[in-house]
Amino acid sequence: MHCGASPAGPEGESATAPAPAPAPAPFRTQLLKWVGNKQRFAHEIIAALPEDMGTYHEPFLGAGGVMATLQPRRAVGSDVFAPLIEIWQTLSADPARLKRWYAQRWHFCQQGDRVARYEQIRASYNARPNGADLLFLCRACYGGVVRFRKSDGHMSTPCGAHRPISPQAFARRVDIWHRRMRGVRFERMDYREAMARAAPGDVIYCDPPYSDSQTILYGAQDFNLQELFAAIAQCKARGVRVALSIDGSKKSGDVRCAIDIPEGLFERELAVNVGRSMLRRFQMGGQTLEREEVRDRLLLSY
C-alpha cells in the first residue's frame, strides 16, 4: 500500500476501535539522550492507546520516553542492545549504582581536557561495551546521536559542545525515573521474542529504526521492516493490539516516505508532529534545519 493512503475505511477510522485513554500530561525530564526519542510527544502517542490494556510492552525500548510518560502499572521493556538494557535493569534494581556510574565519569572529564577524557571513556566502551560507559556517553556525545560504525561496531560519535548535566541533577532524574518505571520489568531480547510473549488484551508500542533516516544507529543495519510487519500480523491475529511509529514525511512535509505496508494490517493512521531531526543536524554538520522538519506516522492495528 502507498504510504500516503489511509489503512482504514473512507473516514480513516475503524468502527470497532476502542476508545483511547485520556492523554497524560507531557513529561519533559529525560534520563538518557537518545536520537529518535519520542518523549517530547509521547502524550500524543499514549492518547491513541486503548484504555483497557493488560500488560504494556515496548520491544524497542531505547530511551524509554513513551513508557515513562505512560507510567504503566504492569509492563515489559525490552531491547536487543545489551548495554542499554544493563542501564535500565540497574535503574530498576540499584538506582544508587546508576548515579555512581554517571558521577564517576563526569568527574573524570572535569580533571583534564574534556574532549580527550570523553574519547578515553568512548575507547573503554568500544573495548568492552557496557552500560556504565554508555550511560555517560549518550549524555555527553554530540546531540545524543549514539552512532556505530558498520565496519567494526564501534561507537564513533564525537564529544558534544554542551557540558553534560551535573551528577546532582542527574541523580534527581534517576529518582524520578525510578518511581515512574516501578511497574516495568526490563529484559534483553529480540523484538520477535518480546512480541510473541504478549497475551490477548495486551498492548505493544513499537518504535523501530526508521528505514529512511536511521541506518547509522545501533541494530539498524540488520533490521527488516517486513519481518516486523509479520510479527504484528501474528499479534493482531491473537488479540494483541499494536501501535507502530514509522517514517512519515520530511522536508517540512513535502516528501512522503514510501513504505510498503501490508494491506489490511492497520486499522487507523495518525500523524504525529516531530519537529526538526537531531540526526539530520548531525549528518549536515550542524547546519540550520528550516527545511528539515519531519513528521511521524502512528499506525494502529485496532
C-alpha positions, 0 to 999 in steps of 0.5 A, spaced: 500 500 500 502 507 498 504 510 504 500 516 503 493 512 503 489 511 509 489 503 512 482 504 514 475 505 511 473 512 507 473 516 514 480 513 516 477 510 522 475 503 524 468 502 527 470 497 532 476 501 535 476 502 542 476 508 545 483 511 547 485 513 554 485 520 556 492 523 554 497 524 560 500 530 561 507 531 557 513 529 561 519 533 559 525 530 564 529 525 560 534 520 563 538 518 557 539 522 550 537 518 545 536 520 537 529 518 535 526 519 542 519 520 542 518 523 549 517 530 547 510 527 544 509 521 547 502 524 550 500 524 543 502 517 542 499 514 549 492 518 547 491 513 541 492 507 546 486 503 548 484 504 555 483 497 557 490 494 556 493 488 560 500 488 560 504 494 556 510 492 552 515 496 548 520 491 544 524 497 542 525 500 548 531 505 547 530 511 551 524 509 554 520 516 553 513 513 551 513 508 557 515 513 562 510 518 560 505 512 560 507 510 567 504 503 566 502 499 572 504 492 569 509 492 563 515 489 559 521 493 556 525 490 552 531 491 547 536 487 543 542 492 545 545 489 551 548 495 554 542 499 554 538 494 557 544 493 563 542 501 564 535 500 565 535 493 569 540 497 574 535 503 574 530 498 576 534 494 581 540 499 584 538 506 582 544 508 587 549 504 582 546 508 576 548 515 579 555 512 581 556 510 574 554 517 571 558 521 577 564 517 576 565 519 569 563 526 569 568 527 574 573 524 570 572 529 564 572 535 569 580 533 571 583 534 564 581 536 557 574 534 556 574 532 549 580 527 550 577 524 557 570 523 553 574 519 547 578 515 553 571 513 556 568 512 548 575 507 547 573 503 554 566 502 551 568 500 544 573 495 548 568 492 552 561 495 551 557 496 557 552 500 560 556 504 565 560 507 559 554 508 555 550 511 560 555 517 560 556 517 553 549 518 550 549 524 555 555 527 553 556 525 545 554 530 540 546 531 540 545 524 543 546 521 536 549 514 539 552 512 532 556 505 530 560 504 525 558 498 520 565 496 519 567 494 526 561 496 531 564 501 534 561 507 537 564 513 533 560 519 535 564 525 537 564 529 544 558 534 544 559 542 545 554 542 551 557 540 558 553 534 560 548 535 566 551 535 573 551 528 577 546 532 582 541 533 577 542 527 574 541 523 580 534 527 581 532 524 574 534 517 576 529 518 582 524 520 578 525 515 573 525 510 578 518 511 581 515 512 574 518 505 571 516 501 578 511 497 574 516 495 568 520 489 568 526 490 563 529 484 559 534 483 553 531 480 547 529 480 540 523 484 538 520 477 535 521 474 542 518 480 546 512 480 541 510 473 541 510 473 549 504 478 549 497 475 551 490 477 548 488 484 551 495 486 551 498 492 548 505 493 544 508 500 542 513 499 537 518 504 535 523 501 530 529 504 526 526 508 521 528 505 514 529 512 511 533 516 516 536 511 521 541 506 518 547 509 522 544 507 529 545 501 533 541 494 530 539 498 524 543 495 519 540 488 520 533 490 521 527 488 516 521 492 516 517 486 513 519 481 518 516 486 523 510 487 519 509 479 520 510 479 527 504 484 528 500 480 523 501 474 528 499 479 534 493 482 531 491 475 529 491 473 537 488 479 540 494 483 541 493 490 539 499 494 536 501 501 535 507 502 530 511 509 529 514 509 522 517 514 517 512 519 515 514 525 511 520 530 511 522 536 508 517 540 512 512 535 509 513 535 502 516 528 501 512 522 503 516 516 505 514 510 501 513 504 505 510 498 503 505 496 508 501 490 508 494 491 506 489 490 511 494 490 517 492 497 520 486 499 522 487 507 523 493 512 521 495 518 525 500 523 524 504 525 529 508 532 529 516 531 530 519 537 529 526 538 526 531 531 526 537 531 531 540 526 526 539 530 520 543 536 524 548 531 525 549 528 518 549 536 515 554 538 520 550 542 524 547 546 519 540 550 520 534 545 519 528 550 516 527 545 511 528 539 515 522 538 519 519 531 519 513 528 521 511 521 524 506 516 522 502 512 528 499 506 525 494 502 529 492 495 528 485 496 532 
